[in-house]
Amino acid sequence: KSRATPRTPTRAKVTAEPAPSFHNGREVVDAFFATKNWTPWQFQLDAWDAFARGESGVITVATGAGKTYAAYMGPFAAMVDRVLALEQGFNNNAPAPPGPWLLYLSPLKSVARDVELALAEPIRFAQLPIRIESRTGDTSASTRAKQKLRLPEVLITTPESLSLLLTRDDAPAAFAGLMGVIVDEWHELLASKR
């Protein structure tokens, strides 16, 4: 076997990637999909537009067809708009509303990590100051303590953990910034007292 001759290490010039510049949340959604070479399905576009109009709905399509981003990208665009408005001082320099801005409720805590990774991807893409965290029975005590002081902007949780959060004395204030709720796997909830 031949071995490559070791190279003398060189110092690479490291430059930070500049934050992308967007005018609104829908531009971010479109740019994110473009970087993936994805074209949104019509049901996804319809869901995003419905959220923008303040409507609620149910998304029923086959597994792997894009339900998560159909449900998420409308609220995500609204969160981007909120961040842009805050950064540009449109709210008279008012502080950001408390989190959560989006509540992602799933009866299956086993999928929380995968959902968290999927929802975090467009946040990272746009380099936004939006925190996303899970809160389930498996959440560490240190994370729970931090969340007691300040909930993340995107909170992924189970019905049981949400029930506990809603019993807190500060629950009305803690959830005052809520813009939307996504209930995943809702059929799992219908078959029980949950």
Buried (B, 14 or more C-beta within 10 A) or exposed (E): EEEEEEEEEEEEEEEEEEEBEBEBBBBBBBBBBEEEEEEBBEBBBBBBEBBBEEEEEEBEEEEEEBBBBBBBBBBBBBBBBBBBBBEEEEEEEEEBBBBBBBBBBBBEBEBBEEBBEBBBBBBEBBEBEBBBBBBBEEBEEEBEEBBEEEBBBBBBBBBEBBEBBEEEEEEEEBBEBBBBBBBBEBEBBEEEEE
